[in-house]
Amino acid sequence: MVKGRSTAGRILVVDDQPANLRVVGALLARNGYEVLNAGHGEEALRIASEQLPDLILLDVLMPGMDGFAVLAEIKQREPLMRLPVVCLTAARDREQLLRAFDAGAVDYVTKPFLPEELLARVAAHVGLKLTRDHLERVARERQELVNLVAHDLKNPLSSVLFAIDMLRSGNVREERVARYLETIHESANDALGYIRRYLETQRTVRQVAPQEGVASLPEVVRWLENRYGLQYEARERHLKVMPAQSDMQVAVDALVLRQVAENLVTNAMKYAPRSDLEIACRRGGPGFLRLLVEDRGPGIPAAEQRQLFQPFVRLHDGPPAAGDMSSGLGLSLARQIIGEAGGRLWYEDREGGGARFVVELPEARTRS
């Protein structure tokens, strides 16, 4: 097996003749390809599954599992079925070539082959495959970006609608009007900030380094109280903030931490609507600080806790409530963000009933 650092692509050469493997492998390696060799069909399928190639050069006539059987098996395996396969055949047998194309081959090269012809066909099909891979990757990243922006816009826009609905109801005490207007203004600014952050910079959440910057846990908690305290009040419930012992600072961007904490609060509002919510700052392990978000709702059933942080998994089964726009992304993204900042996010059942989410982050180093 010939291996090397490839910039051109990875080729799996399948031939029962060792001499052919050496000749083809050497030719491809000299032209920048990484080469994998297989002497029979079963070995080819194993190697292809373990080290996904960009193209397979497949000898049609082999003892045991011939090239047609290999093609048939490739088309049954999800990771392999879209791989381009170029068949190597000893003669221009029209029936054999048609059979190979029917089985899924994209091209053929006859033996003995001209090196220039082999390289040209390989380059063409590898180029098409790599271009397709790139376009699919771009499409996935664009869709991910759309999902992230939609998810992050949901919370501030929901706060805007809540404040507007309260003001329109005419049941707001005069001294509360200023706070509702402030909520609308700040939430709209947050929404615009997320748009600039993701759309104008064309970055995804994983490309925004969450470890850069310093966030004050008490300030984040106060922000949560100002943003969501009125919503709990409107539900005749309380958002209780436990006072911090000091200005506890963690090594993470403040906006990123606010996003994570906001997801935890809105989840509590959604799944424990008849419960008060408590938010506290605590010291964790050596060099770590914690943010705790706790409710007295139904908690998370043990059977669902295993999938709690999986993307697109909702906390509870059943249809969403009216107005619920949950995508199941929030907890998955939150854990990912906190992990990239060197911290942890986990769930635990609260003693006496209810749910507790714990965000643990490295304490920020104070400058001397």
NULO-925461 format. One line per field, with one value per residue (C-alpha): residue number from 1; x negated, y negated, z negated. Coordinates in steps of 0.02 Angstrom, whole numbers, plus 50000, padded with zeros to 5 digits. Layout:
REM residues N
i (NUM / ...);
X (X / ...);
Y (Y / ...);
Z (Z / ...);
***
This chain:
REM residues 368
i (1 / 2 / 3 / 4 / 5 / 6 / 7 / 8 / 9 / 10 / 11 / 12 / 13 / 14 / 15 / 16 / 17 / 18 / 19 / 20 / 21 / 22 / 23 / 24 / 25 / 26 / 27 / 28 / 29 / 30 / 31 / 32 / 33 / 34 / 35 / 36 / 37 / 38 / 39 / 40 / 41 / 42 / 43 / 44 / 45 / 46 / 47 / 48 / 49 / 50 / 51 / 52 / 53 / 54 / 55 / 56 / 57 / 58 / 59 / 60 / 61 / 62 / 63 / 64 / 65 / 66 / 67 / 68 / 69 / 70 / 71 / 72 / 73 / 74 / 75 / 76 / 77 / 78 / 79 / 80 / 81 / 82 / 83 / 84 / 85 / 86 / 87 / 88 / 89 / 90 / 91 / 92 / 93 / 94 / 95 / 96 / 97 / 98 / 99 / 100 / 101 / 102 / 103 / 104 / 105 / 106 / 107 / 108 / 109 / 110 / 111 / 112 / 113 / 114 / 115 / 116 / 117 / 118 / 119 / 120 / 121 / 122 / 123 / 124 / 125 / 126 / 127 / 128 / 129 / 130 / 131 / 132 / 133 / 134 / 135 / 136 / 137 / 138 / 139 / 140 / 141 / 142 / 143 / 144 / 145 / 146 / 147 / 148 / 149 / 150 / 151 / 152 / 153 / 154 / 155 / 156 / 157 / 158 / 159 / 160 / 161 / 162 / 163 / 164 / 165 / 166 / 167 / 168 / 169 / 170 / 171 / 172 / 173 / 174 / 175 / 176 / 177 / 178 / 179 / 180 / 181 / 182 / 183 / 184 / 185 / 186 / 187 / 188 / 189 / 190 / 191 / 192 / 193 / 194 / 195 / 196 / 197 / 198 / 199 / 200 / 201 / 202 / 203 / 204 / 205 / 206 / 207 / 208 / 209 / 210 / 211 / 212 / 213 / 214 / 215 / 216 / 217 / 218 / 219 / 220 / 221 / 222 / 223 / 224 / 225 / 226 / 227 / 228 / 229 / 230 / 231 / 232 / 233 / 234 / 235 / 236 / 237 / 238 / 239 / 240 / 241 / 242 / 243 / 244 / 245 / 246 / 247 / 248 / 249 / 250 / 251 / 252 / 253 / 254 / 255 / 256 / 257 / 258 / 259 / 260 / 261 / 262 / 263 / 264 / 265 / 266 / 267 / 268 / 269 / 270 / 271 / 272 / 273 / 274 / 275 / 276 / 277 / 278 / 279 / 280 / 281 / 282 / 283 / 284 / 285 / 286 / 287 / 288 / 289 / 290 / 291 / 292 / 293 / 294 / 295 / 296 / 297 / 298 / 299 / 300 / 301 / 302 / 303 / 304 / 305 / 306 / 307 / 308 / 309 / 310 / 311 / 312 / 313 / 314 / 315 / 316 / 317 / 318 / 319 / 320 / 321 / 322 / 323 / 324 / 325 / 326 / 327 / 328 / 329 / 330 / 331 / 332 / 333 / 334 / 335 / 336 / 337 / 338 / 339 / 340 / 341 / 342 / 343 / 344 / 345 / 346 / 347 / 348 / 349 / 350 / 351 / 352 / 353 / 354 / 355 / 356 / 357 / 358 / 359 / 360 / 361 / 362 / 363 / 364 / 365 / 366 / 367 / 368);
X (50000 / 49928 / 49969 / 49921 / 49984 / 50103 / 50165 / 50248 / 50360 / 50363 / 50376 / 50416 / 50341 / 50418 / 50330 / 50286 / 50118 / 49983 / 49884 / 50032 / 50054 / 49871 / 49875 / 50039 / 49999 / 49828 / 49902 / 50037 / 49920 / 49799 / 49942 / 49990 / 50124 / 50135 / 50151 / 50236 / 50213 / 50329 / 50296 / 50475 / 50654 / 50680 / 50521 / 50575 / 50742 / 50657 / 50527 / 50656 / 50764 / 50617 / 50529 / 50659 / 50574 / 50616 / 50615 / 50601 / 50503 / 50582 / 50524 / 50677 / 50612 / 50551 / 50567 / 50695 / 50784 / 50767 / 50785 / 50971 / 51004 / 50900 / 51001 / 51164 / 51105 / 51045 / 51218 / 51294 / 51183 / 51233 / 51057 / 50993 / 51139 / 51091 / 50907 / 50853 / 50791 / 50683 / 50671 / 50510 / 50545 / 50429 / 50527 / 50655 / 50794 / 50953 / 51064 / 50945 / 50933 / 51121 / 51139 / 51012 / 51105 / 51270 / 51190 / 51141 / 50969 / 50939 / 50800 / 50677 / 50495 / 50436 / 50278 / 50142 / 50177 / 50088 / 50026 / 50089 / 50264 / 50275 / 50218 / 50337 / 50488 / 50439 / 50412 / 50580 / 50682 / 50587 / 50607 / 50795 / 50807 / 50708 / 50807 / 50970 / 50905 / 50859 / 51029 / 51118 / 51010 / 51050 / 51235 / 51228 / 51136 / 51263 / 51407 / 51321 / 51300 / 51484 / 51530 / 51416 / 51479 / 51660 / 51631 / 51539 / 51667 / 51811 / 51776 / 51755 / 51902 / 52010 / 51965 / 52013 / 52183 / 52213 / 52178 / 52285 / 52431 / 52422 / 52421 / 52566 / 52668 / 52688 / 52663 / 52485 / 52452 / 52381 / 52218 / 52190 / 52208 / 52028 / 51964 / 52069 / 52006 / 51828 / 51857 / 51917 / 51768 / 51636 / 51712 / 51720 / 51537 / 51491 / 51579 / 51484 / 51323 / 51349 / 51381 / 51219 / 51126 / 51177 / 51230 / 51114 / 50960 / 51017 / 50965 / 51050 / 51060 / 50911 / 50803 / 50839 / 50708 / 50809 / 50652 / 50607 / 50663 / 50719 / 50897 / 50960 / 51080 / 51175 / 51197 / 51265 / 51384 / 51444 / 51471 / 51577 / 51678 / 51711 / 51754 / 51865 / 51922 / 52074 / 52122 / 52122 / 52220 / 52350 / 52368 / 52388 / 52224 / 52056 / 51882 / 51772 / 51591 / 51472 / 51343 / 51164 / 51025 / 50913 / 50892 / 50862 / 50785 / 50768 / 50661 / 50795 / 50870 / 51012 / 51133 / 51102 / 51135 / 51295 / 51354 / 51322 / 51405 / 51553 / 51584 / 51589 / 51712 / 51829 / 51826 / 51878 / 52020 / 52077 / 52065 / 52097 / 52224 / 52304 / 52140 / 52034 / 51856 / 51698 / 51532 / 51372 / 51184 / 51075 / 50895 / 50860 / 50702 / 50532 / 50520 / 50702 / 50862 / 51041 / 51205 / 51357 / 51531 / 51659 / 51847 / 51978 / 52059 / 52079 / 51893 / 51826 / 51874 / 51725 / 51760 / 51747 / 51592 / 51478 / 51536 / 51555 / 51408 / 51429 / 51469 / 51651 / 51712 / 51852 / 51855 / 52024 / 52125 / 52288 / 52342 / 52272 / 52378 / 52460 / 52328 / 52186 / 52052 / 51926 / 51807 / 51718 / 51554 / 51538 / 51462 / 51351 / 51279 / 51262 / 51160 / 51052 / 51017 / 50975 / 50864 / 50766 / 50737 / 50658 / 50811 / 50955 / 51144 / 51247 / 51418 / 51460 / 51621 / 51652 / 51672 / 51855 / 51909 / 51873 / 51731 / 51559 / 51444 / 51264 / 51145 / 50965 / 50830 / 50647 / 50625 / 50549 / 50370 / 50351 / 50220 / 50077);
Y (50000 / 49833 / 49688 / 49507 / 49335 / 49299 / 49134 / 49211 / 49343 / 49521 / 49666 / 49846 / 49963 / 50138 / 50272 / 50455 / 50434 / 50363 / 50299 / 50194 / 50124 / 50071 / 49988 / 49895 / 49850 / 49778 / 49677 / 49601 / 49568 / 49474 / 49360 / 49313 / 49440 / 49541 / 49722 / 49868 / 50043 / 50194 / 50365 / 50429 / 50370 / 50405 / 50310 / 50165 / 50148 / 50155 / 50022 / 49910 / 49916 / 49878 / 49746 / 49668 / 49635 / 49502 / 49627 / 49814 / 49890 / 50062 / 50212 / 50295 / 50474 / 50542 / 50716 / 50736 / 50571 / 50488 / 50303 / 50316 / 50392 / 50254 / 50122 / 50202 / 50202 / 50021 / 49965 / 50048 / 49957 / 49781 / 49710 / 49783 / 49772 / 49600 / 49640 / 49628 / 49795 / 49810 / 49987 / 50064 / 50190 / 50291 / 50272 / 50160 / 50285 / 50184 / 50300 / 50297 / 50107 / 50086 / 50204 / 50100 / 49938 / 50019 / 50072 / 49893 / 49862 / 49683 / 49723 / 49856 / 49874 / 50019 / 50120 / 50094 / 49912 / 49754 / 49662 / 49496 / 49566 / 49645 / 49485 / 49378 / 49486 / 49496 / 49308 / 49271 / 49382 / 49339 / 49155 / 49176 / 49272 / 49146 / 49002 / 49089 / 49119 / 48935 / 48876 / 48995 / 48935 / 48753 / 48796 / 48880 / 48732 / 48610 / 48712 / 48721 / 48532 / 48510 / 48625 / 48532 / 48359 / 48415 / 48493 / 48342 / 48218 / 48313 / 48260 / 48071 / 48062 / 48159 / 48031 / 47890 / 47969 / 48000 / 47818 / 47753 / 47867 / 47808 / 47625 / 47652 / 47739 / 47575 / 47667 / 47610 / 47501 / 47333 / 47362 / 47521 / 47439 / 47379 / 47556 / 47629 / 47498 / 47534 / 47720 / 47684 / 47572 / 47690 / 47846 / 47765 / 47712 / 47890 / 47958 / 47838 / 47883 / 48068 / 48028 / 47928 / 48063 / 48206 / 48135 / 47988 / 48081 / 48246 / 48342 / 48486 / 48506 / 48625 / 48494 / 48362 / 48400 / 48408 / 48407 / 48231 / 48099 / 48094 / 48102 / 48054 / 48186 / 48061 / 47944 / 48085 / 48133 / 47954 / 47945 / 48103 / 48029 / 47868 / 47961 / 48099 / 48037 / 47951 / 48107 / 48208 / 48070 / 48077 / 48264 / 48226 / 48314 / 48253 / 48250 / 48258 / 48202 / 48261 / 48124 / 48164 / 48158 / 48052 / 47994 / 48171 / 48164 / 48307 / 48326 / 48315 / 48182 / 48096 / 48101 / 48286 / 48322 / 48219 / 48324 / 48486 / 48425 / 48355 / 48525 / 48605 / 48475 / 48487 / 48677 / 48664 / 48545 / 48669 / 48832 / 48772 / 48631 / 48643 / 48638 / 48497 / 48491 / 48469 / 48410 / 48413 / 48395 / 48517 / 48574 / 48740 / 48844 / 48760 / 48621 / 48636 / 48538 / 48595 / 48522 / 48620 / 48610 / 48705 / 48732 / 48834 / 48903 / 49085 / 49108 / 49216 / 49402 / 49516 / 49597 / 49426 / 49365 / 49468 / 49370 / 49202 / 49118 / 49198 / 49077 / 49066 / 49166 / 49085 / 49099 / 49186 / 49292 / 49231 / 49086 / 48913 / 48791 / 48646 / 48519 / 48640 / 48618 / 48737 / 48821 / 48929 / 48839 / 48734 / 48857 / 48938 / 48770 / 48714 / 48867 / 48848 / 48664 / 48695 / 48842 / 48737 / 48611 / 48747 / 48773 / 48894 / 48888 / 49024 / 49066 / 49142 / 49177 / 49049 / 49115 / 49101 / 49102 / 48996 / 48966 / 48892 / 48841 / 48802 / 48700 / 48716 / 48605 / 48564 / 48416 / 48267 / 48228 / 48060 / 47946 / 47904);
Z (50000 / 50053 / 49939 / 49936 / 49895 / 50038 / 50103 / 50256 / 50177 / 50112 / 50237 / 50197 / 50329 / 50335 / 50437 / 50405 / 50494 / 50378 / 50527 / 50584 / 50409 / 50405 / 50576 / 50553 / 50373 / 50418 / 50562 / 50453 / 50307 / 50419 / 50468 / 50290 / 50249 / 50091 / 50145 / 50058 / 50130 / 50120 / 50196 / 50196 / 50179 / 49994 / 49950 / 50060 / 49969 / 49799 / 49845 / 49927 / 49771 / 49655 / 49761 / 49876 / 50044 / 50172 / 50315 / 50341 / 50487 / 50498 / 50599 / 50673 / 50691 / 50525 / 50449 / 50312 / 50291 / 50461 / 50500 / 50537 / 50366 / 50285 / 50378 / 50321 / 50141 / 50150 / 50206 / 50052 / 49926 / 49878 / 49852 / 50017 / 50138 / 50206 / 50235 / 50418 / 50483 / 50640 / 50705 / 50771 / 50908 / 51018 / 51180 / 51264 / 51232 / 51265 / 51164 / 51017 / 51021 / 51029 / 50882 / 50784 / 50820 / 50772 / 50608 / 50568 / 50643 / 50703 / 50828 / 50887 / 50939 / 51047 / 51013 / 51061 / 51024 / 51074 / 50918 / 50985 / 51016 / 50843 / 50757 / 50859 / 50816 / 50633 / 50622 / 50704 / 50588 / 50429 / 50473 / 50494 / 50332 / 50231 / 50305 / 50259 / 50082 / 50066 / 50127 / 50008 / 49864 / 49906 / 49915 / 49743 / 49668 / 49742 / 49674 / 49505 / 49508 / 49547 / 49403 / 49283 / 49331 / 49323 / 49153 / 49081 / 49148 / 49068 / 48888 / 48912 / 49033 / 48911 / 48778 / 48896 / 48930 / 48746 / 48700 / 48844 / 48798 / 48617 / 48668 / 48789 / 48656 / 48558 / 48393 / 48361 / 48209 / 48258 / 48165 / 48268 / 48439 / 48444 / 48410 / 48549 / 48670 / 48615 / 48645 / 48822 / 48859 / 48788 / 48865 / 49037 / 49019 / 48969 / 49124 / 49236 / 49147 / 49184 / 49367 / 49378 / 49283 / 49395 / 49563 / 49592 / 49530 / 49610 / 49455 / 49368 / 49181 / 49183 / 49268 / 49137 / 49006 / 48844 / 48736 / 48791 / 48667 / 48486 / 48420 / 48248 / 48182 / 48071 / 48219 / 48327 / 48187 / 48169 / 48357 / 48349 / 48206 / 48303 / 48463 / 48392 / 48222 / 48297 / 48393 / 48233 / 48148 / 48286 / 48251 / 48065 / 48033 / 47972 / 48045 / 47891 / 47901 / 47766 / 47728 / 47778 / 47649 / 47761 / 47940 / 48004 / 48179 / 48302 / 48458 / 48593 / 48704 / 48609 / 48755 / 48780 / 48595 / 48603 / 48750 / 48655 / 48495 / 48592 / 48672 / 48500 / 48434 / 48585 / 48573 / 48390 / 48439 / 48570 / 48474 / 48296 / 48327 / 48153 / 48059 / 47992 / 48059 / 47957 / 48030 / 47928 / 47944 / 47849 / 47839 / 47923 / 47927 / 47906 / 48036 / 48092 / 48061 / 48085 / 48143 / 48082 / 48157 / 48051 / 48054 / 47963 / 48119 / 48169 / 48206 / 48347 / 48349 / 48332 / 48501 / 48587 / 48497 / 48609 / 48762 / 48677 / 48763 / 48935 / 49079 / 49137 / 48987 / 48889 / 48700 / 48695 / 48814 / 48886 / 48994 / 48957 / 48860 / 48949 / 48998 / 48961 / 49096 / 49018 / 49140 / 49011 / 49046 / 48888 / 48763 / 48894 / 48946 / 48766 / 48717 / 48872 / 48835 / 48653 / 48698 / 48821 / 48682 / 48575 / 48466 / 48441 / 48447 / 48366 / 48296 / 48129 / 48037 / 47901 / 47725 / 47679 / 47861 / 48012 / 48133 / 48110 / 48252 / 48206 / 48313 / 48252 / 48329 / 48295 / 48180 / 48271 / 48223 / 48141 / 48216 / 48100);
***
